[in-house]
Amino acid sequence: MNGQIHTQLKKRRIEGYLYTLPSVLIFICFVVYPVLYGLRTSFFDWNWVAGADRIRFVGFENYLQIFTDFYFWNALKNTVIFAAASLIIEFLLGLGCAMLLYKTKRGSLPFRTMLIFPLTISDMVAAIMWRMMLDPSSGIINQILTGMHLPAVNWLGDASVVMFSLILVECWWMTGNITLILLSGLQSMPVEQLESAKIDGANGWQLFRYLHWPHLRPFAETALSLRMIDLLRVFAISWAITGGGPVRASEVSQLYIYTVGLGKYLNIGYSIAMAILFSIFVIIIVELLKRLIRIGASK
């Protein structure tokens, strides 16, 4: 009897492995193999123009070159500024909009539509649309400023202003994302707790600090982590609106890696080495962000 049960369990275990085998094979083919192949390629000097027969093993030379590459660190600095500023603005706006929609029971449909509409637009479409609007000579933004007797701004050609322009586009485009996640968290709160706190005389700030925020913390962690990953790997907005200019003032990491690998220089090995180090940097930043959000969670 025990032997029969053991045989049946073994058969079911084998069937379970067979069911998961297609998923494992797909994962190996489309995730594991490209990562390992990219890691291997990062140790070679490979120029696409020279051809596959000119590939030369250079070891860690590509990685060492990164530490002396001024343009890489300039792009990383621009990326961090863009990501940090956009994340803070999007979170504050998203939290405010979520609280407003949560408390507004009637007439919120137009406001919801305004927040959701940008999310339906692809990053490339949003970038091209805002590039036309921010055009220094014919853009509608400067036309409005001129109509109000205010000086026109060189949104895309001034190195001190161009990063603000990209942050503006990003916040317009993706603030609704954080709003929807936080709003879903607010709507899942137990109504009894809020009513009890109000009966006990809690004011708006106390409700937010001791009830809303503790309940929203996991939702905020999810929203901010996802947005930080997207913001750090920004590409289309920088490439389509400014091309990284002027004088590399808006060149972000993904754009520089693309330029080195597939754009101007066609240096595949070096670009993959930068991509690998940048991926590690993104993982570290997201983990630090999660730890920051969790501060005080157990108190």
GIBELGI-V842075 format. One record per residue. N is the residue number from 1. RES is the residue in one small letter. SS is DSSP state (2 for helix, 1 for strand, 0 for the rest). PHI is phi as a letter, one per 20 degrees, with the letter a starting at -180 (NA if undefined). D_LAST is the distance of its C-alpha to the last C-alpha in whole Angstrom. Layout:
BEGIN
n = [N:N]
res = [RES:RES]
ss = [SS:SS]
phi = [PHI:PHI]
d_last = [D_LAST:D_LAST]
END
This chain:
BEGIN
n = [1:2:3:4:5:6:7:8:9:10:11:12:13:14:15:16:17:18:19:20:21:22:23:24:25:26:27:28:29:30:31:32:33:34:35:36:37:38:39:40:41:42:43:44:45:46:47:48:49:50:51:52:53:54:55:56:57:58:59:60:61:62:63:64:65:66:67:68:69:70:71:72:73:74:75:76:77:78:79:80:81:82:83:84:85:86:87:88:89:90:91:92:93:94:95:96:97:98:99:100:101:102:103:104:105:106:107:108:109:110:111:112:113:114:115:116:117:118:119:120:121:122:123:124:125:126:127:128:129:130:131:132:133:134:135:136:137:138:139:140:141:142:143:144:145:146:147:148:149:150:151:152:153:154:155:156:157:158:159:160:161:162:163:164:165:166:167:168:169:170:171:172:173:174:175:176:177:178:179:180:181:182:183:184:185:186:187:188:189:190:191:192:193:194:195:196:197:198:199:200:201:202:203:204:205:206:207:208:209:210:211:212:213:214:215:216:217:218:219:220:221:222:223:224:225:226:227:228:229:230:231:232:233:234:235:236:237:238:239:240:241:242:243:244:245:246:247:248:249:250:251:252:253:254:255:256:257:258:259:260:261:262:263:264:265:266:267:268:269:270:271:272:273:274:275:276:277:278:279:280:281:282:283:284:285:286:287:288:289:290:291:292:293:294:295:296:297:298:299]
res = [m:n:g:q:i:h:t:q:l:k:k:r:r:i:e:g:y:l:y:t:l:p:s:v:l:i:f:i:c:f:v:v:y:p:v:l:y:g:l:r:t:s:f:f:d:w:n:w:v:a:g:a:d:r:i:r:f:v:g:f:e:n:y:l:q:i:f:t:d:f:y:f:w:n:a:l:k:n:t:v:i:f:a:a:a:s:l:i:i:e:f:l:l:g:l:g:c:a:m:l:l:y:k:t:k:r:g:s:l:p:f:r:t:m:l:i:f:p:l:t:i:s:d:m:v:a:a:i:m:w:r:m:m:l:d:p:s:s:g:i:i:n:q:i:l:t:g:m:h:l:p:a:v:n:w:l:g:d:a:s:v:v:m:f:s:l:i:l:v:e:c:w:w:m:t:g:n:i:t:l:i:l:l:s:g:l:q:s:m:p:v:e:q:l:e:s:a:k:i:d:g:a:n:g:w:q:l:f:r:y:l:h:w:p:h:l:r:p:f:a:e:t:a:l:s:l:r:m:i:d:l:l:r:v:f:a:i:s:w:a:i:t:g:g:g:p:v:r:a:s:e:v:s:q:l:y:i:y:t:v:g:l:g:k:y:l:n:i:g:y:s:i:a:m:a:i:l:f:s:i:f:v:i:i:i:v:e:l:l:k:r:l:i:r:i:g:a:s:k]
ss = [0:2:2:2:2:2:2:2:2:2:2:2:2:2:2:2:2:2:2:2:2:2:2:2:2:2:2:2:2:2:2:2:2:2:2:2:2:2:2:2:2:0:0:1:1:0:1:0:0:0:0:2:2:2:0:1:1:0:0:0:2:2:2:2:2:2:0:0:0:2:2:2:2:2:2:2:2:2:2:2:2:2:2:2:2:2:2:2:2:2:2:2:2:2:2:2:2:2:2:2:2:2:2:0:0:0:0:0:2:2:2:2:2:2:2:2:2:2:2:2:0:0:2:2:2:2:2:2:2:2:2:2:2:0:0:0:0:0:0:2:2:2:2:2:2:2:2:0:0:0:0:0:0:0:0:0:0:0:0:0:0:2:2:2:2:2:2:2:2:2:2:2:2:2:2:2:2:2:2:2:2:2:2:2:2:2:2:0:0:0:2:2:2:2:2:2:2:2:2:0:0:0:0:2:2:2:2:2:2:2:2:2:2:2:2:2:2:2:2:2:2:2:2:2:2:2:2:2:2:2:2:2:0:0:0:2:2:2:2:2:2:0:0:0:0:0:0:0:0:0:0:0:2:2:2:2:2:2:2:2:2:2:2:0:0:0:1:2:2:2:2:2:2:2:2:2:2:2:2:2:2:2:2:2:2:2:2:2:2:2:2:2:2:0:0:0:0:0:0]
phi = [NA:f:f:f:f:f:f:f:f:f:f:f:f:f:f:f:f:f:f:e:g:g:f:f:f:f:f:f:f:d:c:f:f:g:f:f:f:f:f:f:f:f:e:c:e:c:d:f:f:f:o:f:f:d:f:c:f:c:m:e:f:f:f:f:f:f:f:d:e:f:f:f:f:f:f:f:f:f:f:f:f:f:f:f:f:f:f:f:f:f:f:f:f:f:f:f:f:f:f:f:f:f:e:e:e:d:m:e:f:f:f:f:f:f:f:e:g:g:f:e:e:f:f:f:f:f:f:f:f:f:f:f:f:e:g:g:e:c:f:f:f:f:f:f:f:f:f:e:m:d:f:f:d:e:g:d:d:e:f:e:d:f:f:f:f:f:f:f:f:f:f:f:f:d:f:f:f:f:g:f:f:f:f:f:f:f:f:e:f:f:f:f:f:f:f:f:f:f:f:f:n:f:e:f:f:f:f:f:f:d:c:f:f:g:f:e:g:f:f:f:f:f:f:f:f:f:f:f:f:f:f:f:e:f:b:g:f:f:f:e:e:c:m:n:e:f:l:m:f:c:f:d:f:f:f:f:f:f:f:f:e:c:e:e:d:l:e:f:g:f:f:f:f:f:f:f:f:f:f:f:f:f:f:f:f:f:f:f:f:f:f:f:f:f:f:n:f:e:e]
d_last = [54:51:53:53:49:48:51:49:46:47:49:45:43:46:46:43:43:46:44:41:44:45:41:41:44:43:40:42:45:43:40:40:44:43:40:43:46:44:43:46:48:45:47:51:53:53:55:56:59:60:60:59:61:60:57:56:53:52:49:46:48:46:43:44:46:42:41:44:45:44:44:41:39:40:39:36:35:36:34:31:32:32:29:27:29:29:26:24:27:27:23:23:27:25:22:25:27:25:24:27:29:26:27:31:33:36:38:35:37:39:36:34:38:37:34:35:39:38:36:39:41:41:40:44:45:42:43:47:46:44:47:50:48:47:50:51:55:55:51:50:47:50:52:50:49:53:54:51:53:51:51:51:48:49:46:47:49:47:45:43:42:42:39:38:40:38:35:36:38:35:32:35:35:32:30:30:29:25:26:27:24:22:24:24:20:21:24:22:19:20:23:22:18:20:23:21:19:22:24:22:22:20:21:21:18:16:17:16:12:11:13:15:13:10:13:15:13:15:18:17:17:20:22:21:22:25:26:26:28:31:31:31:34:36:39:41:40:41:44:46:45:46:47:45:47:48:48:45:43:41:42:39:38:39:42:43:43:45:48:48:48:50:51:53:53:53:51:49:48:46:45:43:42:40:39:37:36:34:33:31:30:29:27:25:24:23:20:19:19:16:14:14:13:10:9:5:6:4:0]
END
